Amino acid sequence: MSRKLDEKTEAEIPTDKLGHYEVLIDNATTRITFHRIEPGENSGWHRHEYNYVGYHFQSSEVEIDRTDGKEGTMRSQEGVATFYDVGDGFEHNVTVKGDSALVALEIEYKKP
């Protein structure tokens, strides 16, 4: 999952409020991460440095906080893949709101 910002996460988010992630593949060209974040849990602060695709296995609602001060909400849709162009990169934390967990694959492309 992108690059974790452990120091910021530890300072701001209790460990019992962090969701689960597992890196499935991480090689020279691609990283694939599985995420399961229950309602009320957080992704933890992390930095996206590579363009990526998010594929959601069920619909969920999330609140997004970024270190640049931008924030908002997003509703993911079950069975939908979304491409994210990260430009120069960005840092954020995701908090799951509502009743449904975020269950997703994140597929990062390390080379253009």
Secondary structure, 3 states (H helix, E strand, C coil): CCEECHHHHHHHCCHHHECEEEEEEECCCEEEEEEEECCCCECCCEEECCCEEEEECCCEEEEEEECCCCEEEEEECCCCEEEECCCCCEEEEEEEECCCCEEEEEEEECCC
